[in-house]
Amino acid sequence: MKRRLLLIAAALLSVAGLSHLAVASYIPGKAILAQFLLRQAWAASQDTGTNVRPWPWADTHPLARLRLERLGVDMIVLAGANGRTLAFGPAHLETSTAPGTAGHSVLTGHRDTHFAFLEHVAVGDRLLIEGRDGKELIYRIVEARVADARLDHIKLTGPQNRLTLITCYPFNGLQSGGPLRWVVTAEAGF
């Protein structure tokens, strides 16, 4: 009888552990699968010169390709920075200029998936943005800092071509959605 209770308890603990593992793997798994589908849509967008949705019900499309070779980063940037879009990849803040064009472009992403690499960037790192036309614009990181979203505001005007990447902070925090942000600023022309 005691052995049977131990087997039942072990089975229940195993099921509970596996269900927690499945839940914990869902978001990262979705992010990885999405980038695969986004790469296909990106290639089709480049071939056709049109905005190709990555799946039939998508309310976004690939807008650019972001690379940071030193860290092995190569991902597709989506149009429209909203909660649904950010679940699948980094996204462009539509009030800023398009990535890879003159002006100031702002990209956002989740700290625990696509923008987790921002924890390891360094001043001087090269970021490459590829537009749908295949042209690349090279940026060099000039600053990485913590900002308070309640107090700090990103200025979208100015004479330089800039790329700003923003994610939540701290990277290993237990709660998401706090006021702190990790802001990485890069300048074009290198």
N, CA, C and O atoms as a DFTB+ gen file, in Angstrom:
760 C
 N C O
     1  1       0.815      -1.193       0.000
     2  2       0.000       0.000       0.000
     3  2       0.862       1.260       0.000
     4  3       0.601       2.208      -0.741
     5  1       1.897       1.252       0.849
     6  2       2.782       2.402       0.936
     7  2       3.530       2.613      -0.381
     8  3       3.719       3.745      -0.824
     9  1       3.947       1.517      -0.993
    10  2       4.659       1.586      -2.269
    11  2       3.750       2.164      -3.357
    12  3       4.184       2.955      -4.194
    13  1       2.496       1.756      -3.327
    14  2       1.545       2.239      -4.322
    15  2       1.329       3.749      -4.179
    16  3       1.265       4.461      -5.181
    17  1       1.216       4.239      -2.944
    18  2       1.066       5.675      -2.707
    19  2       2.294       6.447      -3.189
    20  3       2.176       7.539      -3.743
    21  1       3.466       5.866      -2.972
    22  2       4.701       6.514      -3.438
    23  2       4.732       6.581      -4.968
    24  3       5.147       7.591      -5.536
    25  1       4.298       5.518      -5.627
    26  2       4.254       5.527      -7.095
    27  2       3.262       6.561      -7.628
    28  3       3.543       7.254      -8.606
    29  1       2.121       6.659      -6.989
    30  2       1.115       7.649      -7.396
    31  2       1.656       9.062      -7.184
    32  3       1.511       9.919      -8.055
    33  1       2.276       9.306      -6.030
    34  2       2.848      10.624      -5.740
    35  2       3.944      10.965      -6.757
    36  3       4.014      12.098      -7.234
    37  1       4.790      10.002      -7.086
    38  2       5.860      10.226      -8.073
    39  2       5.268      10.532      -9.442
    40  3       5.765      11.404     -10.155
    41  1       4.207       9.818      -9.811
    42  2       3.559      10.058     -11.100
    43  2       2.943      11.455     -11.137
    44  3       3.075      12.161     -12.137
    45  1       2.277      11.857     -10.069
    46  2       1.663      13.188     -10.008
    47  2       2.722      14.293     -10.064
    48  3       2.549      15.298     -10.752
    49  1       3.808      14.092      -9.338
    50  2       4.901      15.073      -9.375
    51  2       5.529      15.158     -10.763
    52  3       5.889      16.242     -11.222
    53  1       5.657      14.029     -11.420
    54  2       6.205      14.011     -12.781
    55  2       5.300      14.761     -13.748
    56  3       5.777      15.545     -14.567
    57  1       3.997      14.523     -13.657
    58  2       3.034      15.214     -14.519
    59  2       3.076      16.715     -14.245
    60  3       3.071      17.518     -15.177
    61  1       3.116      17.092     -12.970
    62  2       3.180      18.520     -12.612
    63  2       4.459      19.152     -13.154
    64  3       4.432      20.253     -13.703
    65  1       5.570      18.454     -12.999
    66  2       6.844      18.971     -13.502
    67  2       6.846      19.132     -15.018
    68  3       7.323      20.140     -15.541
    69  1       6.312      18.138     -15.718
    70  2       6.243      18.213     -17.178
    71  2       5.314      19.329     -17.638
    72  3       5.592      19.992     -18.637
    73  1       4.216      19.541     -16.922
    74  2       3.305      20.624     -17.318
    75  2       3.960      21.981     -17.104
    76  3       3.771      22.890     -17.912
    77  1       4.723      22.131     -16.034
    78  2       5.451      23.392     -15.817
    79  2       6.519      23.592     -16.890
    80  3       6.730      24.713     -17.353
    81  1       7.173      22.541     -17.276
    82  2       8.173      22.628     -18.341
    83  2       7.522      23.026     -19.662
    84  3       8.069      23.839     -20.407
    85  1       6.372      22.463     -19.948
    86  2       5.659      22.807     -21.187
    87  2       5.241      24.270     -21.188
    88  3       5.388      24.952     -22.202
    89  1       4.725      24.762     -20.071
    90  2       4.315      26.165     -19.972
    91  2       5.529      27.075     -20.123
    92  3       5.461      28.083     -20.827
    93  1       6.628      26.734     -19.476
    94  2       7.839      27.555     -19.547
    95  2       8.444      27.554     -20.948
    96  3       9.100      28.523     -21.331
    97  1       8.244      26.508     -21.706
    98  2       8.801      26.400     -23.058
    99  2       7.917      27.036     -24.123
   100  3       8.368      27.247     -25.248
   101  1       6.682      27.341     -23.793
   102  2       5.719      27.836     -24.779
   103  2       6.173      29.155     -25.424
   104  3       6.233      29.249     -26.650
   105  1       6.487      30.157     -24.622
   106  2       6.847      31.474     -25.171
   107  2       8.151      31.396     -25.966
   108  3       8.173      31.851     -27.110
   109  1       9.240      30.841     -25.421
   110  2      10.457      30.745     -26.233
   111  2      10.261      29.892     -27.490
   112  3      10.814      30.201     -28.546
   113  1       9.484      28.833     -27.374
   114  2       9.222      27.987     -28.546
   115  2       8.455      28.731     -29.620
   116  3       8.755      28.613     -30.808
   117  1       7.463      29.500     -29.194
   118  2       6.682      30.305     -30.136
   119  2       7.585      31.345     -30.816
   120  3       7.454      31.594     -32.015
   121  1       8.488      31.942     -30.057
   122  2       9.397      32.953     -30.612
   123  2      10.327      32.340     -31.662
   124  3      10.588      32.958     -32.694
   125  1      10.817      31.148     -31.408
   126  2      11.710      30.476     -32.362
   127  2      10.958      30.087     -33.627
   128  3      11.444      30.332     -34.732
   129  1       9.788      29.488     -33.485
   130  2       8.977      29.113     -34.639
   131  2       8.586      30.339     -35.451
   132  3       8.610      30.307     -36.681
   133  1       8.230      31.410     -34.771
   134  2       7.829      32.633     -35.473
   135  2       8.970      33.159     -36.326
   136  3       8.739      33.575     -37.461
   137  1      10.194      33.153     -35.813
   138  2      11.313      33.671     -36.608
   139  2      11.530      32.825     -37.866
   140  3      11.917      33.356     -38.907
   141  1      11.287      31.524     -37.778
   142  2      11.383      30.666     -38.964
   143  2      10.357      31.100     -40.012
   144  3      10.695      31.266     -41.184
   145  1       9.105      31.284     -39.589
   146  2       8.053      31.709     -40.515
   147  2       8.296      33.125     -41.022
   148  3       7.999      33.441     -42.174
   149  1       8.837      33.968     -40.159
   150  2       9.140      35.343     -40.559
   151  2      10.242      35.400     -41.615
   152  3      10.199      36.239     -42.514
   153  1      11.223      34.511     -41.508
   154  2      12.287      34.467     -42.519
   155  2      11.714      34.120     -43.900
   156  3      12.134      34.675     -44.915
   157  1      10.762      33.204     -43.917
   158  2      10.120      32.859     -45.187
   159  2       9.347      34.048     -45.747
   160  3       9.422      34.331     -46.942
   161  1       8.606      34.742     -44.888
   162  2       7.851      35.915     -45.324
   163  2       8.792      37.038     -45.740
   164  3       8.491      37.781     -46.674
   165  1       9.926      37.172     -45.060
   166  2      10.925      38.195     -45.406
   167  2      11.476      37.940     -46.807
   168  3      11.577      38.862     -47.617
   169  1      11.829      36.702     -47.086
   170  2      12.349      36.354     -48.415
   171  2      11.293      36.634     -49.489
   172  3      11.613      37.159     -50.556
   173  1      10.051      36.288     -49.210
   174  2       8.971      36.545     -50.176
   175  2       8.748      38.044     -50.351
   176  3       8.477      38.504     -51.460
   177  1       8.860      38.810     -49.264
   178  2       8.720      40.271     -49.355
   179  2       9.820      40.868     -50.220
   180  3       9.567      41.765     -51.023
   181  1      11.034      40.372     -50.055
   182  2      12.146      40.880     -50.865
   183  2      11.970      40.501     -52.334
   184  3      12.262      41.299     -53.224
   185  1      11.494      39.286     -52.584
   186  2      11.296      38.831     -53.971
   187  2      10.193      39.606     -54.682
   188  3      10.328      39.953     -55.856
   189  1       9.102      39.877     -53.968
   190  2       7.936      40.485     -54.603
   191  2       7.873      41.998     -54.444
   192  3       7.172      42.674     -55.197
   193  1       8.611      42.539     -53.454
   194  2       8.539      43.976     -53.197
   195  2       7.252      44.385     -52.502
   196  3       6.907      45.566     -52.481
   197  1       6.543      43.428     -51.937
   198  2       5.291      43.711     -51.231
   199  2       5.392      43.222     -49.790
   200  3       6.299      42.464     -49.444
   201  1       4.460      43.659     -48.959
   202  2       4.404      43.208     -47.571
   203  2       3.726      41.844     -47.520
   204  3       2.528      41.728     -47.779
   205  1       4.496      40.816     -47.186
   206  2       3.978      39.449     -47.124
   207  2       3.787      39.074     -45.657
   208  3       4.727      39.132     -44.865
   209  1       2.557      38.689     -45.303
   210  2       2.273      38.271     -43.933
   211  2       2.883      36.884     -43.674
   212  3       2.858      36.019     -44.549
   213  1       3.430      36.679     -42.466
   214  2       4.077      35.401     -42.159
   215  2       3.109      34.239     -41.990
   216  3       3.512      33.088     -42.157
   217  1       1.871      34.496     -41.670
   218  2       0.821      33.486     -41.573
   219  2      -0.477      34.194     -41.930
   220  3      -0.567      35.414     -41.794
   221  1      -1.469      33.466     -42.377
   222  2      -2.678      34.094     -42.931
   223  2      -3.386      35.081     -42.016
   224  3      -3.932      36.066     -42.513
   225  1      -3.404      34.870     -40.719
   226  2      -4.135      35.727     -39.801
   227  2      -3.254      36.814     -39.173
   228  3      -3.710      37.546     -38.295
   229  1      -2.005      36.921     -39.616
   230  2      -1.086      37.907     -39.043
   231  2      -1.560      39.329     -39.320
   232  3      -2.043      39.632     -40.410
   233  1      -1.415      40.198     -38.317
   234  2      -1.734      41.606     -38.495
   235  2      -0.456      42.448     -38.581
   236  3      -0.457      43.641     -38.278
   237  1       0.617      41.804     -38.996
   238  2       1.911      42.455     -39.157
   239  2       2.640      41.829     -40.334
   240  3       2.161      40.870     -40.938
   241  1       3.800      42.381     -40.650
   242  2       4.633      41.834     -41.726
   243  2       6.096      42.156     -41.428
   244  3       6.382      43.068     -40.651
   245  1       7.015      41.424     -42.033
   246  2       8.430      41.717     -41.839
   247  2       8.770      43.083     -42.417
   248  3       8.340      43.435     -43.515
   249  1       9.550      43.846     -41.656
   250  2       9.905      45.197     -42.059
   251  2      11.395      45.347     -42.327
   252  3      11.798      46.142     -43.175
   253  1      12.210      44.589     -41.610
   254  2      13.663      44.704     -41.736
   255  2      14.313      43.456     -41.138
   256  3      13.662      42.616     -40.518
   257  1      15.601      43.378     -41.351
   258  2      16.398      42.306     -40.758
   259  2      17.467      42.954     -39.885
   260  3      18.170      43.860     -40.334
   261  1      17.593      42.502     -38.652
   262  2      18.544      43.037     -37.681
   263  2      19.616      42.000     -37.403
   264  3      19.321      40.840     -37.115
   265  1      20.890      42.446     -37.496
   266  2      21.987      41.520     -37.201
   267  2      23.028      42.184     -36.301
   268  3      23.312      43.376     -36.416
   269  1      23.577      41.385     -35.416
   270  2      24.731      41.768     -34.611
   271  2      25.649      40.550     -34.654
   272  3      25.487      39.609     -33.877
   273  1      26.601      40.580     -35.560
   274  2      27.404      39.390     -35.847
   275  2      28.211      38.898     -34.654
   276  3      28.357      37.688     -34.479
   277  1      28.742      39.801     -33.826
   278  2      29.573      39.382     -32.697
   279  2      28.822      38.440     -31.759
   280  3      29.421      37.540     -31.171
   281  1      27.516      38.645     -31.619
   282  2      26.715      37.809     -30.724
   283  2      25.880      36.769     -31.462
   284  3      25.097      36.054     -30.837
   285  1      26.035      36.673     -32.782
   286  2      25.285      35.687     -33.556
   287  2      23.806      36.015     -33.689
   288  3      22.985      35.117     -33.876
   289  1      23.462      37.284     -33.595
   290  2      22.070      37.715     -33.682
   291  2      21.701      37.942     -35.141
   292  3      22.417      38.629     -35.870
   293  1      20.596      37.370     -35.558
   294  2      20.068      37.541     -36.915
   295  2      18.571      37.300     -36.840
   296  3      18.121      36.155     -36.773
   297  1      17.800      38.379     -36.852
   298  2      16.354      38.228     -36.688
   299  2      15.590      39.216     -37.545
   300  3      16.119      40.233     -37.993
   301  1      14.341      38.883     -37.755
   302  2      13.444      39.695     -38.563
   303  2      12.682      40.646     -37.642
   304  3      12.182      40.248     -36.590
   305  1      12.603      41.914     -38.061
   306  2      11.883      42.947     -37.322
   307  2      10.495      43.099     -37.939
   308  3      10.346      43.129     -39.160
   309  1       9.490      43.193     -37.086
   310  2       8.102      43.298     -37.529
   311  2       7.595      44.735     -37.507
   312  3       8.111      45.577     -36.771
   313  1       6.597      44.999     -38.309
   314  2       5.937      46.302     -38.325
   315  2       4.958      46.383     -37.161
   316  3       4.182      45.456     -36.932
   317  1       4.995      47.492     -36.426
   318  2       4.006      47.739     -35.378
   319  2       4.349      47.151     -34.037
   320  3       4.231      45.942     -33.837
   321  1       4.775      47.994     -33.108
   322  2       5.159      47.537     -31.770
   323  2       3.931      47.464     -30.866
   324  3       3.597      48.439     -30.193
   325  1       3.265      46.323     -30.848
   326  2       2.153      46.089     -29.931
   327  2       2.322      44.705     -29.318
   328  3       3.181      43.935     -29.747
   329  1       1.520      44.393     -28.335
   330  2       1.667      43.131     -27.610
   331  2       1.605      41.897     -28.486
   332  3       2.372      40.954     -28.290
   333  1       0.695      41.894     -29.456
   334  2       0.578      40.719     -30.335
   335  2       1.832      40.556     -31.190
   336  3       2.309      39.438     -31.384
   337  1       2.355      41.642     -31.691
   338  2       3.539      41.584     -32.551
   339  2       4.775      41.184     -31.760
   340  3       5.563      40.353     -32.211
   341  1       4.946      41.775     -30.578
   342  2       6.141      41.514     -29.768
   343  2       6.250      40.059     -29.325
   344  3       7.340      39.610     -28.974
   345  1       5.170      39.328     -29.332
   346  2       5.222      37.912     -28.978
   347  2       5.992      37.102     -30.018
   348  3       6.471      36.006     -29.728
   349  1       6.110      37.650     -31.238
   350  2       6.726      36.900     -32.331
   351  2       8.102      37.419     -32.744
   352  3       8.836      36.722     -33.445
   353  1       8.454      38.609     -32.328
   354  2       9.751      39.148     -32.701
   355  2       9.886      40.592     -32.295
   356  3       8.936      41.198     -31.799
   357  1      11.077      41.155     -32.505
   358  2      11.243      42.577     -32.227
   359  2      10.385      43.372     -33.200
   360  3      10.106      42.921     -34.311
   361  1       9.972      44.554     -32.771
   362  2       9.043      45.320     -33.591
   363  2       9.440      46.788     -33.671
   364  3      10.108      47.327     -32.789
   365  1       9.007      47.407     -34.748
   366  2       9.295      48.809     -35.024
   367  2       8.210      49.697     -34.426
   368  3       7.020      49.447     -34.614
   369  1       8.627      50.730     -33.708
   370  2       7.715      51.729     -33.178
   371  2       7.321      52.645     -34.334
   372  3       8.161      53.365     -34.876
   373  1       6.057      52.617     -34.706
   374  2       5.608      53.278     -35.932
   375  2       5.726      54.795     -35.922
   376  3       5.690      55.412     -36.987
   377  1       5.864      55.414     -34.756
   378  2       6.037      56.864     -34.708
   379  2       7.472      57.276     -35.023
   380  3       7.766      58.466     -35.133
   381  1       8.356      56.307     -35.168
   382  2       9.743      56.588     -35.549
   383  2       9.931      56.262     -37.029
   384  3       9.056      55.662     -37.654
   385  1      11.079      56.661     -37.587
   386  2      11.331      56.379     -38.999
   387  2      11.550      54.885     -39.208
   388  3      11.913      54.164     -38.279
   389  1      11.329      54.437     -40.413
   390  2      11.503      53.018     -40.734
   391  2      12.967      52.612     -40.543
   392  3      13.868      53.401     -40.827
   393  1      13.208      51.402     -40.069
   394  2      14.588      50.941     -39.889
   395  2      15.369      51.009     -41.201
   396  3      14.872      50.624     -42.259
   397  1      16.592      51.502     -41.108
   398  2      17.454      51.570     -42.285
   399  2      17.248      52.809     -43.137
   400  3      17.849      52.924     -44.205
   401  1      16.406      53.748     -42.688
   402  2      16.195      54.994     -43.422
   403  2      16.725      56.157     -42.594
   404  3      17.030      56.000     -41.412
   405  1      16.832      57.321     -43.218
   406  2      17.340      58.507     -42.529
   407  2      16.403      58.893     -41.389
   408  3      15.182      58.842     -41.539
   409  1      16.968      59.272     -40.266
   410  2      16.186      59.681     -39.112
   411  2      16.460      58.790     -37.919
   412  3      17.525      58.180     -37.817
   413  1      15.498      58.719     -37.023
   414  2      15.649      57.958     -35.790
   415  2      14.623      56.828     -35.770
   416  3      13.417      57.074     -35.758
   417  1      15.104      55.604     -35.767
   418  2      14.254      54.421     -35.746
   419  2      14.322      53.775     -34.363
   420  3      15.399      53.651     -33.780
   421  1      13.158      53.364     -33.840
   422  2      13.094      52.730     -32.528
   423  2      12.510      51.328     -32.689
   424  3      11.456      51.138     -33.296
   425  1      13.229      50.351     -32.125
   426  2      12.777      48.957     -32.123
   427  2      12.619      48.508     -30.680
   428  3      13.414      48.874     -29.814
   429  1      11.586      47.713     -30.430
   430  2      11.368      47.175     -29.095
   431  2      11.274      45.659     -29.166
   432  3      10.946      45.096     -30.210
   433  1      11.565      45.004     -28.048
   434  2      11.482      43.551     -27.996
   435  2      11.475      43.083     -26.555
   436  3      11.839      43.828     -25.645
   437  1      11.059      41.847     -26.357
   438  2      11.012      41.279     -25.010
   439  2      12.404      40.917     -24.518
   440  3      13.237      40.423     -25.277
   441  1      12.643      41.169     -23.246
   442  2      13.945      40.920     -22.621
   443  2      14.273      39.444     -22.482
   444  3      15.441      39.076     -22.357
   445  1      13.245      38.590     -22.503
   446  2      13.470      37.168     -22.257
   447  2      13.436      36.336     -23.533
   448  3      13.602      35.118     -23.482
   449  1      13.223      36.979     -24.671
   450  2      13.259      36.241     -25.945
   451  2      14.163      36.990     -26.916
   452  3      15.386      36.885     -26.825
   453  1      13.589      37.730     -27.830
   454  2      14.348      38.316     -28.928
   455  2      15.375      39.365     -28.526
   456  3      16.429      39.461     -29.155
   457  1      15.095      40.147     -27.502
   458  2      16.051      41.179     -27.105
   459  2      16.860      40.785     -25.870
   460  3      17.453      41.652     -25.228
   461  1      16.895      39.515     -25.528
   462  2      17.734      39.058     -24.420
   463  2      19.204      39.336     -24.706
   464  3      19.983      39.531     -23.773
   465  1      19.595      39.358     -25.970
   466  2      20.993      39.602     -26.339
   467  2      21.463      41.000     -25.944
   468  3      22.666      41.229     -25.820
   469  1      20.540      41.933     -25.747
   470  2      20.934      43.309     -25.414
   471  2      21.707      43.384     -24.101
   472  3      22.460      44.332     -23.876
   473  1      21.525      42.399     -23.241
   474  2      22.276      42.369     -21.981
   475  2      23.782      42.269     -22.250
   476  3      24.587      42.658     -21.404
   477  1      24.163      41.754     -23.410
   478  2      25.571      41.472     -23.702
   479  2      26.189      42.404     -24.746
   480  3      27.327      42.185     -25.160
   481  1      25.469      43.429     -25.178
   482  2      26.045      44.344     -26.162
   483  2      27.094      45.221     -25.496
   484  3      27.118      45.379     -24.276
   485  1      27.954      45.780     -26.323
   486  2      29.007      46.671     -25.831
   487  2      29.091      47.892     -26.734
   488  3      28.811      47.824     -27.931
   489  1      29.478      48.992     -26.141
   490  2      29.717      50.190     -26.940
   491  2      30.761      49.828     -27.993
   492  3      31.789      49.226     -27.685
   493  1      30.482      50.202     -29.231
   494  2      31.371      49.877     -30.347
   495  2      30.872      48.725     -31.201
   496  3      31.319      48.566     -32.337
   497  1      29.953      47.914     -30.679
   498  2      29.392      46.811     -31.474
   499  2      28.695      47.357     -32.720
   500  3      28.094      48.430     -32.701
   501  1      28.796      46.582     -33.803
   502  2      28.136      46.947     -35.065
   503  2      26.795      46.247     -35.184
   504  3      26.693      45.031     -35.025
   505  1      25.762      47.044     -35.469
   506  2      24.431      46.533     -35.780
   507  2      24.183      46.773     -37.257
   508  3      24.498      47.846     -37.772
   509  1      23.627      45.794     -37.939
   510  2      23.281      45.948     -39.343
   511  2      21.779      45.854     -39.502
   512  3      21.141      44.949     -38.963
   513  1      21.220      46.787     -40.239
   514  2      19.801      46.764     -40.571
   515  2      19.701      46.613     -42.078
   516  3      20.262      47.411     -42.828
   517  1      18.989      45.591     -42.515
   518  2      18.759      45.364     -43.939
   519  2      17.311      45.700     -44.258
   520  3      16.387      45.205     -43.612
   521  1      17.128      46.551     -45.266
   522  2      15.784      46.884     -45.710
   523  2      15.277      45.868     -46.709
   524  3      16.019      44.991     -47.154
   525  1      14.016      45.991     -47.056
   526  2      13.417      45.051     -48.001
   527  2      14.109      45.101     -49.360
   528  3      14.099      44.124     -50.108
   529  1      14.717      46.260     -49.675
   530  2      15.423      46.406     -50.948
   531  2      16.794      45.734     -50.939
   532  3      17.495      45.745     -51.951
   533  1      17.181      45.148     -49.800
   534  2      18.454      44.448     -49.688
   535  2      19.615      45.329     -49.265
   536  3      20.704      44.824     -48.995
   537  1      19.403      46.634     -49.202
   538  2      20.470      47.545     -48.765
   539  2      20.638      47.454     -47.262
   540  3      19.672      47.337     -46.508
   541  1      21.917      47.511     -46.842
   542  2      22.229      47.454     -45.417
   543  2      22.731      48.794     -44.931
   544  3      23.478      49.487     -45.621
   545  1      22.308      49.146     -43.728
   546  2      22.812      50.333     -43.055
   547  2      23.525      49.845     -41.799
   548  3      22.983      49.052     -41.029
   549  1      24.739      50.330     -41.608
   550  2      25.542      49.895     -40.472
   551  2      25.460      50.950     -39.376
   552  3      25.638      52.143     -39.623
   553  1      25.186      50.483     -38.162
   554  2      25.144      51.341     -36.986
   555  2      26.220      50.872     -36.010
   556  3      26.588      49.697     -35.994
   557  1      26.715      51.792     -35.206
   558  2      27.669      51.457     -34.151
   559  2      27.028      51.865     -32.820
   560  3      26.539      52.985     -32.672
   561  1      27.037      50.941     -31.856
   562  2      26.456      51.236     -30.543
   563  2      27.311      52.291     -29.843
   564  3      28.527      52.148     -29.713
   565  1      26.641      53.353     -29.397
   566  2      27.340      54.447     -28.708
   567  2      26.957      54.542     -27.232
   568  3      27.635      55.212     -26.453
   569  1      25.856      53.864     -26.846
   570  2      25.436      53.944     -25.447
   571  2      24.489      52.789     -25.118
   572  3      23.682      52.371     -25.948
   573  1      24.606      52.289     -23.895
   574  2      23.665      51.298     -23.352
   575  2      23.421      51.709     -21.910
   576  3      24.362      51.833     -21.126
   577  1      22.137      51.924     -21.555
   578  2      21.843      52.455     -20.226
   579  2      20.465      52.019     -19.740
   580  3      19.626      51.558     -20.513
   581  1      20.263      52.176     -18.451
   582  2      18.962      51.941     -17.838
   583  2      18.203      53.266     -17.839
   584  3      18.766      54.311     -17.511
   585  1      16.931      53.219     -18.208
   586  2      16.081      54.405     -18.195
   587  2      14.797      54.081     -17.444
   588  3      14.368      52.928     -17.397
   589  1      14.198      55.093     -16.866
   590  2      12.919      54.951     -16.191
   591  2      11.846      55.473     -17.145
   592  3      11.847      56.656     -17.488
   593  1      10.942      54.614     -17.571
   594  2       9.920      54.979     -18.558
   595  2       8.999      56.088     -18.053
   596  3       8.362      56.771     -18.855
   597  1       8.921      56.272     -16.751
   598  2       8.081      57.334     -16.198
   599  2       8.739      58.701     -16.330
   600  3       8.056      59.725     -16.329
   601  1      10.077      58.717     -16.445
   602  2      10.807      59.988     -16.437
   603  2      11.547      60.284     -17.738
   604  3      11.640      61.438     -18.157
   605  1      12.069      59.247     -18.367
   606  2      12.881      59.423     -19.575
   607  2      12.032      59.234     -20.822
   608  3      11.184      58.344     -20.884
   609  1      12.267      60.075     -21.800
   610  2      11.556      59.967     -23.066
   611  2      12.570      59.971     -24.201
   612  3      13.539      60.729     -24.165
   613  1      12.356      59.140     -25.199
   614  2      13.235      59.051     -26.357
   615  2      12.848      60.164     -27.328
   616  3      11.699      60.248     -27.761
   617  1      13.803      61.007     -27.663
   618  2      13.551      62.070     -28.636
   619  2      13.743      61.509     -30.042
   620  3      14.788      60.938     -30.355
   621  1      12.736      61.676     -30.876
   622  2      12.791      61.134     -32.229
   623  2      13.353      62.131     -33.230
   624  3      13.548      61.794     -34.397
   625  1      13.610      63.339     -32.791
   626  2      14.163      64.351     -33.695
   627  2      15.659      64.484     -33.448
   628  3      16.176      64.042     -32.422
   629  1      16.330      65.087     -34.385
   630  2      17.768      65.306     -34.247
   631  2      18.456      65.142     -35.577
   632  3      17.883      64.579     -36.511
   633  1      19.674      65.624     -35.676
   634  2      20.377      65.628     -36.961
   635  2      20.975      64.288     -37.368
   636  3      21.295      64.094     -38.541
   637  1      21.132      63.360     -36.428
   638  2      21.829      62.122     -36.754
   639  2      20.866      60.986     -37.071
   640  3      19.722      60.960     -36.618
   641  1      21.376      60.046     -37.871
   642  2      20.632      58.806     -38.124
   643  2      20.912      57.882     -36.951
   644  3      22.055      57.501     -36.699
   645  1      19.848      57.528     -36.239
   646  2      19.986      56.724     -35.028
   647  2      19.091      55.507     -35.066
   648  3      18.071      55.467     -35.754
   649  1      19.511      54.524     -34.306
   650  2      18.725      53.321     -34.061
   651  2      18.718      53.124     -32.557
   652  3      19.775      53.063     -31.929
   653  1      17.535      53.024     -31.980
   654  2      17.413      52.788     -30.545
   655  2      16.675      51.479     -30.335
   656  3      15.605      51.260     -30.902
   657  1      17.254      50.609     -29.513
   658  2      16.658      49.319     -29.158
   659  2      16.253      49.395     -27.688
   660  3      17.048      49.796     -26.839
   661  1      15.015      49.008     -27.393
   662  2      14.494      49.132     -26.030
   663  2      13.877      47.814     -25.583
   664  3      13.144      47.168     -26.330
   665  1      14.191      47.426     -24.339
   666  2      13.569      46.256     -23.727
   667  2      13.375      46.514     -22.244
   668  3      13.929      47.470     -21.701
   669  1      12.599      45.676     -21.590
   670  2      12.385      45.815     -20.154
   671  2      13.672      45.494     -19.396
   672  3      14.552      44.805     -19.912
   673  1      13.769      45.992     -18.186
   674  2      14.930      45.802     -17.339
   675  2      14.432      45.603     -15.912
   676  3      13.428      46.214     -15.547
   677  1      15.069      44.791     -15.095
   678  2      16.280      44.020     -15.326
   679  2      16.011      42.755     -16.141
   680  3      14.879      42.277     -16.224
   681  1      17.072      42.230     -16.736
   682  2      16.936      41.074     -17.620
   683  2      16.464      39.831     -16.885
   684  3      15.672      39.058     -17.424
   685  1      16.932      39.631     -15.679
   686  2      16.583      38.420     -14.934
   687  2      15.552      38.693     -13.847
   688  3      15.445      37.927     -12.890
   689  1      14.797      39.771     -13.982
   690  2      13.783      40.111     -12.989
   691  2      12.667      39.080     -12.964
   692  3      12.364      38.446     -13.974
   693  1      12.069      38.926     -11.809
   694  2      10.987      37.956     -11.661
   695  2       9.664      38.488     -12.182
   696  3       8.816      37.717     -12.630
   697  1       9.482      39.809     -12.126
   698  2       8.251      40.416     -12.619
   699  2       8.550      41.192     -13.888
   700  3       9.588      41.843     -14.007
   701  1       7.636      41.116     -14.824
   702  2       7.795      41.893     -16.058
   703  2       6.903      43.119     -15.994
   704  3       5.994      43.210     -15.169
   705  1       7.185      44.058     -16.886
   706  2       6.309      45.209     -17.021
   707  2       6.577      46.344     -16.057
   708  3       5.742      47.241     -15.945
   709  1       7.681      46.353     -15.364
   710  2       8.005      47.464     -14.478
   711  2       8.401      48.702     -15.279
   712  3       8.379      48.665     -16.510
   713  1       8.756      49.778     -14.621
   714  2       9.060      51.022     -15.314
   715  2      10.465      51.112     -15.903
   716  3      10.729      52.009     -16.703
   717  1      11.367      50.219     -15.537
   718  2      12.742      50.332     -16.013
   719  2      12.908      49.711     -17.394
   720  3      12.317      48.677     -17.706
   721  1      13.725      50.366     -18.213
   722  2      14.014      49.903     -19.572
   723  2      15.516      49.909     -19.803
   724  3      16.233      50.743     -19.251
   725  1      15.986      48.983     -20.614
   726  2      17.366      48.955     -21.087
   727  2      17.332      49.587     -22.465
   728  3      16.652      49.089     -23.362
   729  1      18.057      50.675     -22.639
   730  2      18.028      51.446     -23.881
   731  2      19.420      51.410     -24.513
   732  3      20.411      51.821     -23.909
   733  1      19.460      50.906     -25.742
   734  2      20.707      50.830     -26.494
   735  2      20.591      51.798     -27.672
   736  3      19.664      51.703     -28.476
   737  1      21.539      52.726     -27.763
   738  2      21.520      53.716     -28.831
   739  2      22.694      53.466     -29.772
   740  3      23.822      53.247     -29.330
   741  1      22.417      53.501     -31.065
   742  2      23.436      53.292     -32.087
   743  2      23.314      54.400     -33.133
   744  3      22.223      54.902     -33.400
   745  1      24.442      54.766     -33.711
   746  2      24.467      55.799     -34.729
   747  2      24.938      55.198     -36.047
   748  3      25.784      54.304     -36.068
   749  1      24.381      55.697     -37.138
   750  2      24.702      55.201     -38.478
   751  2      25.936      55.908     -39.030
   752  3      26.407      56.916     -38.503
   753  1      26.431      55.327     -40.118
   754  2      27.501      55.968     -40.857
   755  2      28.866      55.357     -40.655
   756  3      29.873      56.010     -40.928
   757  1      28.933      54.141     -40.193
   758  2      30.238      53.500     -39.962
   759  2      30.502      52.444     -41.008
   760  3      31.548      51.796     -40.981
